[in-house]
Amino acid sequence: MGGTTVDIALSVDAARRWWINDMACPEVAGCIDLDLNFSPSTNLLPIRRLDLAMDQAAEVKAAWLRFPGFTLEPLVQVYHRLDAATYRYVSADGQFVTDLQVNPGGFVIHYPNFWHLEADSQGSQPHAKIDLRGPFRQWMRSPALAAVLASA
């Protein structure tokens, strides 16, 4: 962040025991998925793994890497497939709800008020546009992260 290097080592074993920087995190034991609260890329993991049919929903518990504290916490999430390209994502006991648009591979291409994948001016190279307006700015509560993402 800024001029400071942040070095985080996450690991999980076959028994789904998690460590952060070689320290055990028993509170997230059993979690299959990792959720980085600063990136929609990790939504790909449960979307692909669950392989939900239309109008099917499933609850998962992810190991949530919080920012800026870099702690792992359990986070119950619900993915509900609304159509071929839309998943309703619910977390924090229903306090956070949004509809994710995904490409055919399951990668999030639109996360309202946070992330949108666009093609370049020639239409050939996709790139992410990060939107720091709306609820995510308040939710993440990190001026340091906002500065990093705004400069990306």
C-alpha positions as a Markdown table, in Angstrom:
| # | Residue | x | y | z |
|---|---|---|---|---|
| 1 | Met | 0.0 | 0.0 | 0.0 |
| 2 | Gly | 1.6 | 3.2 | -1.0 |
| 3 | Gly | 5.3 | 2.8 | -0.2 |
| 4 | Thr | 4.7 | 0.0 | 2.2 |
| 5 | Thr | 5.1 | -3.6 | 1.1 |
| 6 | Val | 2.4 | -6.0 | 2.4 |
| 7 | Asp | 3.4 | -9.7 | 2.4 |
| 8 | Ile | 0.5 | -12.1 | 3.2 |
| 9 | Ala | 0.9 | -15.9 | 2.9 |
| 10 | Leu | -2.4 | -17.8 | 2.9 |
| 11 | Ser | -2.5 | -21.6 | 2.9 |
| 12 | Val | -5.1 | -24.3 | 3.3 |
| 13 | Asp | -4.6 | -28.1 | 3.5 |
| 14 | Ala | -6.7 | -31.0 | 2.3 |
| 15 | Ala | -8.6 | -31.0 | 5.7 |
| 16 | Arg | -9.6 | -27.4 | 5.0 |
| 17 | Arg | -7.5 | -25.9 | 7.8 |
| 18 | Trp | -6.3 | -22.4 | 7.0 |
| 19 | Trp | -3.2 | -20.4 | 8.0 |
| 20 | Ile | -2.3 | -16.8 | 7.4 |
| 21 | Asn | 1.5 | -16.1 | 7.7 |
| 22 | Asp | 1.9 | -19.5 | 9.3 |
| 23 | Met | -0.6 | -18.8 | 12.1 |
| 24 | Ala | -3.6 | -21.2 | 12.3 |
| 25 | Cys | -7.0 | -19.7 | 11.7 |
| 26 | Pro | -9.4 | -22.2 | 13.3 |
| 27 | Glu | -12.4 | -19.8 | 12.8 |
| 28 | Val | -12.4 | -20.5 | 9.0 |
| 29 | Ala | -11.7 | -24.3 | 9.3 |
| 30 | Gly | -13.9 | -26.1 | 6.8 |
| 31 | Cys | -14.1 | -23.3 | 4.3 |
| 32 | Ile | -13.6 | -24.3 | 0.7 |
| 33 | Asp | -13.5 | -20.8 | -0.9 |
| 34 | Leu | -11.4 | -17.7 | -0.4 |
| 35 | Asp | -13.0 | -14.3 | -0.6 |
| 36 | Leu | -10.8 | -11.2 | -1.1 |
| 37 | Asn | -13.0 | -8.3 | 0.0 |
| 38 | Phe | -11.1 | -6.0 | -2.4 |
| 39 | Ser | -11.6 | -8.1 | -5.6 |
| 40 | Pro | -14.5 | -9.7 | -7.4 |
| 41 | Ser | -12.2 | -12.3 | -8.9 |
| 42 | Thr | -12.7 | -14.7 | -6.1 |
| 43 | Asn | -16.5 | -15.0 | -6.8 |
| 44 | Leu | -15.4 | -17.1 | -9.8 |
| 45 | Leu | -14.4 | -20.0 | -7.4 |
| 46 | Pro | -17.9 | -20.8 | -5.9 |
| 47 | Ile | -19.6 | -19.9 | -9.2 |
| 48 | Arg | -17.7 | -22.5 | -11.1 |
| 49 | Arg | -17.6 | -25.1 | -8.2 |
| 50 | Leu | -21.3 | -24.9 | -7.6 |
| 51 | Asp | -22.3 | -25.1 | -11.2 |
| 52 | Leu | -25.8 | -24.0 | -10.4 |
| 53 | Ala | -28.8 | -24.6 | -12.7 |
| 54 | Met | -31.2 | -21.7 | -13.5 |
| 55 | Asp | -33.1 | -20.6 | -10.4 |
| 56 | Gln | -31.0 | -22.8 | -8.1 |
| 57 | Ala | -29.3 | -21.3 | -5.0 |
| 58 | Ala | -26.6 | -22.5 | -2.7 |
| 59 | Glu | -25.0 | -21.3 | 0.6 |
| 60 | Val | -21.3 | -21.5 | 1.1 |
| 61 | Lys | -19.0 | -20.4 | 3.9 |
| 62 | Ala | -15.9 | -18.6 | 2.6 |
| 63 | Ala | -12.6 | -17.7 | 4.3 |
| 64 | Trp | -12.9 | -13.9 | 4.0 |
| 65 | Leu | -9.6 | -11.9 | 3.9 |
| 66 | Arg | -10.6 | -8.6 | 5.3 |
| 67 | Phe | -8.8 | -5.4 | 4.3 |
| 68 | Pro | -7.0 | -3.4 | 5.6 |
| 69 | Gly | -6.6 | -5.6 | 8.7 |
| 70 | Phe | -5.6 | -8.7 | 6.7 |
| 71 | Thr | -7.5 | -11.1 | 9.0 |
| 72 | Leu | -9.4 | -14.2 | 7.9 |
| 73 | Glu | -13.0 | -14.5 | 9.0 |
| 74 | Pro | -15.8 | -16.8 | 8.0 |
| 75 | Leu | -18.4 | -15.3 | 5.7 |
| 76 | Val | -21.6 | -17.0 | 4.8 |
| 77 | Gln | -22.6 | -16.3 | 1.2 |
| 78 | Val | -25.5 | -17.3 | -1.0 |
| 79 | Tyr | -25.3 | -17.5 | -4.7 |
| 80 | His | -28.6 | -17.7 | -6.6 |
| 81 | Arg | -28.4 | -18.2 | -10.4 |
| 82 | Leu | -31.1 | -16.0 | -11.9 |
| 83 | Asp | -30.2 | -16.6 | -15.6 |
| 84 | Ala | -27.3 | -17.7 | -17.8 |
| 85 | Ala | -25.2 | -14.6 | -16.9 |
| 86 | Thr | -26.6 | -13.3 | -13.6 |
| 87 | Tyr | -26.1 | -14.5 | -10.0 |
| 88 | Arg | -27.6 | -12.8 | -7.0 |
| 89 | Tyr | -25.0 | -12.6 | -4.3 |
| 90 | Val | -26.0 | -12.3 | -0.7 |
| 91 | Ser | -23.7 | -12.0 | 2.4 |
| 92 | Ala | -23.7 | -10.5 | 5.9 |
| 93 | Asp | -27.0 | -12.2 | 6.8 |
| 94 | Gly | -28.8 | -10.4 | 3.9 |
| 95 | Gln | -27.3 | -7.0 | 4.7 |
| 96 | Phe | -25.4 | -7.1 | 1.4 |
| 97 | Val | -27.2 | -8.1 | -1.8 |
| 98 | Thr | -26.1 | -7.5 | -5.4 |
| 99 | Asp | -26.6 | -9.1 | -8.8 |
| 100 | Leu | -23.3 | -10.1 | -10.5 |
| 101 | Gln | -23.1 | -10.4 | -14.3 |
| 102 | Val | -20.7 | -13.1 | -15.4 |
| 103 | Asn | -19.1 | -14.2 | -18.7 |
| 104 | Pro | -19.6 | -17.7 | -20.0 |
| 105 | Gly | -16.6 | -18.9 | -17.9 |
| 106 | Gly | -18.1 | -17.5 | -14.7 |
| 107 | Phe | -15.8 | -14.5 | -14.3 |
| 108 | Val | -17.5 | -11.4 | -12.9 |
| 109 | Ile | -17.7 | -8.8 | -15.6 |
| 110 | His | -20.1 | -6.4 | -13.7 |
| 111 | Tyr | -20.3 | -6.0 | -10.0 |
| 112 | Pro | -22.6 | -3.0 | -9.5 |
| 113 | Asn | -21.0 | 0.1 | -7.9 |
| 114 | Phe | -17.6 | -1.6 | -7.9 |
| 115 | Trp | -16.3 | -3.4 | -10.9 |
| 116 | His | -17.0 | -3.5 | -14.7 |
| 117 | Leu | -15.0 | -5.3 | -17.4 |
| 118 | Glu | -14.7 | -3.3 | -20.6 |
| 119 | Ala | -13.0 | -3.7 | -23.9 |
| 120 | Asp | -10.4 | -1.2 | -25.0 |
| 121 | Ser | -11.1 | 1.4 | -27.7 |
| 122 | Gln | -10.3 | -1.2 | -30.5 |
| 123 | Gly | -12.6 | -3.7 | -28.7 |
| 124 | Ser | -9.8 | -6.3 | -28.4 |
| 125 | Gln | -8.3 | -6.2 | -24.9 |
| 126 | Pro | -10.6 | -6.3 | -21.9 |
| 127 | His | -9.7 | -4.3 | -18.8 |
| 128 | Ala | -11.3 | -3.7 | -15.5 |
| 129 | Lys | -12.9 | -0.4 | -14.6 |
| 130 | Ile | -13.1 | 0.0 | -10.8 |
| 131 | Asp | -15.9 | 2.2 | -9.6 |
| 132 | Leu | -15.3 | 3.6 | -6.2 |
| 133 | Arg | -18.7 | 5.3 | -5.8 |
| 134 | Gly | -21.7 | 3.9 | -4.0 |
| 135 | Pro | -21.9 | 1.4 | -1.2 |
| 136 | Phe | -18.5 | -0.2 | -1.8 |
| 137 | Arg | -16.7 | 3.0 | -1.0 |
| 138 | Gln | -18.4 | 3.0 | 2.4 |
| 139 | Trp | -18.3 | -0.7 | 2.9 |
| 140 | Met | -14.5 | -1.1 | 2.3 |
| 141 | Arg | -13.7 | 2.0 | 4.5 |
| 142 | Ser | -10.2 | 2.3 | 3.4 |
| 143 | Pro | -8.7 | 5.5 | 2.0 |
| 144 | Ala | -5.5 | 3.7 | 1.3 |
| 145 | Leu | -7.2 | 1.0 | -0.8 |
| 146 | Ala | -9.3 | 3.7 | -2.6 |
| 147 | Ala | -6.1 | 5.5 | -3.6 |
| 148 | Val | -4.5 | 2.3 | -4.8 |
| 149 | Leu | -7.6 | 1.3 | -6.9 |
| 150 | Ala | -8.2 | 4.8 | -8.2 |
| 151 | Ser | -4.6 | 4.8 | -9.6 |
| 152 | Ala | -5.0 | 1.4 | -11.3 |
